[in-house]
Amino acid sequence: MTDPGIPQLQALPDGDAEVSLVVRLQWEDVAALGQDAARLAARFKRPVTLDEAAGHRLRIRPPAAHAKAMPQERAQQPAVASTTVSPLPARSPQEQARQAIEKINGNNSHETA
């Protein structure tokens, strides 16, 4: 059972996530994606779908202007470690993706201690 208002989200084995959605575009934007796909296909020497071209375009975009940037002086400060707090164990990309999906879906069936 799928709610058409909520995009489907799937964790991929490489640690990425796949979101399935329908996007309404003007023909000029579709043509631009086609040109991007052609350029990527020439670079990768294999066929490239519009989905892949759109994903590539999203990954190479600069951060949005409304995204909060870290202040310069804070970015240059060294991290201070506390000896009283033990570090969290490293999580695999798959585990991070699974937990993100569970958080989005509201599932707390698999909790780690």
trRosetta pair geometry for C-beta under 8 A, 3 or more apart (Angstrom, degrees):
i j d omega theta_ij theta_ji phi_ij phi_ji
2 6 7.7 -141 -175 68 71 92
2 8 6.5 -30 -139 -73 126 109
3 6 4.5 49 80 20 111 105
7 19 5.0 32 142 -175 134 97
7 20 6.0 175 -171 72 86 53
7 21 4.3 -33 -115 -76 122 101
8 19 7.1 153 81 -156 52 48
8 20 4.2 2 56 44 104 111
8 21 7.9 -171 31 -59 68 61
9 17 6.1 -8 -168 180 93 116
9 18 7.3 153 -156 81 44 51
9 19 5.5 -12 -101 -102 73 74
9 20 7.9 -144 -66 17 32 74
9 101 5.5 -174 113 -119 119 96
9 104 6.3 27 39 85 160 155
9 105 7.8 -145 55 -50 120 100
10 17 6.9 152 77 -163 42 66
10 18 4.6 -17 61 60 96 100
10 19 8.0 -178 22 -75 69 32
10 20 7.6 41 -1 -17 108 101
10 101 7.8 43 -118 -107 18 143
11 17 5.8 -40 -104 -107 50 76
11 18 8.0 -161 -73 18 5 79
11 94 6.3 97 160 -150 130 65
11 97 3.7 127 -127 129 110 124
11 98 5.5 -31 -44 -69 166 61
11 100 8.0 133 -85 57 107 98
11 101 5.8 -97 -41 -25 104 140
12 15 7.0 -33 80 43 83 22
12 16 4.6 -5 48 68 127 81
12 17 6.6 -167 3 -95 90 20
12 18 5.7 89 -50 -23 110 102
12 97 7.3 -108 34 -166 56 170
13 94 6.8 -9 -145 -92 41 117
14 93 7.2 -24 141 101 42 145
15 92 7.3 -127 -96 154 107 75
15 93 2.3 -10 -124 138 124 141
15 94 5.9 -88 -91 -52 65 54
15 96 7.1 34 -154 54 94 110
15 97 6.0 179 -159 -30 47 125
16 93 7.8 5 -33 162 38 130
16 97 7.4 52 102 -94 13 141
17 97 5.3 177 -73 -142 94 111
17 100 7.1 -79 -73 87 146 135
17 101 7.3 173 -126 -65 122 100
23 54 7.8 165 31 -149 155 155
25 29 4.1 -118 -174 82 114 127
25 30 5.3 136 104 -52 128 83
25 33 7.8 6 165 -9 170 133
26 29 5.0 96 58 5 74 102
26 30 7.4 -139 99 -4 40 87
27 30 5.4 -52 -149 36 40 114
27 31 6.2 43 152 -21 69 103
28 31 5.6 -52 -150 36 32 113
28 32 6.5 34 150 -21 64 104
29 32 5.5 -49 -147 34 35 113
29 33 6.5 37 152 -18 64 102
30 33 5.7 -53 -151 36 33 111
30 34 6.5 38 148 -22 63 104
30 50 7.5 -12 -152 -139 75 143
31 34 5.4 -51 -151 34 34 116
31 35 6.6 35 151 -19 65 101
32 35 5.6 -50 -150 34 35 111
32 36 6.5 38 149 -19 64 102
33 36 5.4 -50 -148 36 36 114
33 37 6.3 39 151 -22 66 103
33 50 5.0 58 139 -149 125 93
33 53 5.0 128 -172 105 79 129
33 54 5.8 -5 -133 -67 126 83
33 57 7.3 -88 -112 -17 80 147
34 37 5.5 -51 -147 35 32 113
34 38 6.5 34 152 -20 64 103
34 50 6.7 -28 -77 -97 61 101
34 53 7.6 149 -81 64 17 172
35 38 5.6 -50 -148 34 34 113
35 39 6.5 34 153 -18 65 103
36 39 5.8 -55 -150 36 32 110
36 40 6.3 29 154 -15 66 107
36 53 4.2 127 102 -168 107 116
36 56 6.9 180 161 77 121 120
36 57 5.9 -18 -158 -62 166 113
37 40 5.8 -56 -145 40 31 109
37 41 6.1 35 154 -24 65 107
37 48 4.5 -168 -159 97 77 103
37 49 6.7 -90 -131 120 131 13
37 50 5.7 -63 -58 -88 143 50
37 52 7.0 98 -117 73 92 92
37 53 3.8 -79 -69 -55 78 140
38 41 5.6 -52 -144 35 29 114
38 42 6.5 30 155 -19 63 103
38 48 7.8 -146 -58 53 18 113
39 42 5.8 -54 -152 34 31 110
39 43 6.4 26 152 -15 64 108
40 43 5.6 -58 -147 40 34 110
40 44 5.8 11 162 -1 71 113
40 48 4.3 62 95 -61 114 175
40 52 7.0 -159 114 120 156 109
40 53 5.9 -163 13 -99 141 83
40 56 6.1 158 -91 12 145 172
41 44 6.2 -62 -131 51 25 95
41 45 7.7 93 168 -86 54 8
41 46 6.5 -117 -144 82 71 38
41 47 5.7 -3 -124 -129 120 28
41 48 4.3 -136 -65 8 82 102
42 45 7.4 19 -174 -74 26 50
44 48 6.5 106 43 -62 134 114
48 52 4.9 -119 -169 84 84 131
48 53 5.8 98 139 -56 115 89
49 52 4.7 101 55 6 78 99
49 53 7.0 -139 99 -2 44 86
50 53 5.4 -53 -145 39 36 114
50 54 6.2 39 154 -21 68 103
51 54 5.9 -56 -150 35 28 110
51 55 6.4 27 152 -17 63 107
52 55 5.6 -53 -147 38 32 112
52 56 6.3 35 153 -21 65 105
53 56 5.6 -52 -147 35 31 113
53 57 6.4 33 153 -21 64 105
54 57 5.6 -53 -148 35 32 112
54 58 6.5 32 153 -19 64 104
55 58 5.7 -54 -149 35 32 111
55 59 6.5 29 154 -18 65 106
56 59 5.8 -58 -150 36 32 110
56 60 6.4 13 160 -8 67 111
57 60 6.3 -66 -144 42 28 99
57 61 6.7 45 156 -44 63 99
58 61 6.0 -41 -152 5 31 117
63 67 4.5 -91 169 54 111 148
63 69 7.5 135 94 -81 149 90
64 67 4.7 112 63 -21 81 100
70 74 5.6 -121 174 86 93 112
70 75 4.7 110 115 -69 121 100
71 74 4.4 78 68 12 94 109
71 75 6.8 -164 89 -14 45 87
72 75 5.7 -56 -148 32 30 112
72 76 6.7 18 159 -13 64 109
73 76 6.1 -61 -150 38 32 106
73 77 6.9 44 152 -36 64 100
74 77 5.8 -43 -152 14 37 116
82 85 4.8 52 84 20 114 102
88 91 7.8 -22 136 -26 112 97
91 95 4.3 -121 -176 89 101 126
91 96 5.2 125 112 -56 122 83
91 99 7.5 -25 179 1 157 138
92 95 4.6 97 54 5 79 101
92 96 7.1 -142 95 -4 42 85
93 96 5.5 -53 -147 37 35 113
93 97 6.2 35 155 -19 67 105
94 97 5.8 -55 -148 37 30 110
94 98 6.2 31 153 -20 65 107
95 98 5.6 -51 -144 36 31 112
95 99 6.3 29 157 -16 64 107
96 99 6.0 -58 -148 39 28 108
96 100 6.3 29 153 -20 64 107
97 100 5.7 -55 -148 35 31 112
97 101 6.4 31 154 -19 65 105
98 101 5.8 -56 -150 36 30 110
98 102 6.4 30 152 -18 65 106
98 110 7.5 -35 148 80 122 141
99 102 5.6 -51 -144 38 34 112
99 103 6.3 38 154 -22 65 104
100 103 5.7 -53 -150 34 31 113
100 104 6.4 30 152 -18 64 105
101 104 5.7 -55 -149 37 32 110
101 105 6.0 16 158 -5 68 113
101 107 7.9 -3 119 39 76 118
102 105 5.9 -63 -138 49 29 101
102 106 7.8 -107 170 60 55 13
102 107 4.3 -91 -147 72 82 94
102 108 6.8 115 164 -83 117 37
102 109 7.5 -133 -138 33 123 77
102 110 6.7 -120 -94 49 156 95
103 106 7.7 32 -179 -72 25 31
107 110 7.5 27 134 18 108 81
108 111 6.1 20 176 -62 82 105
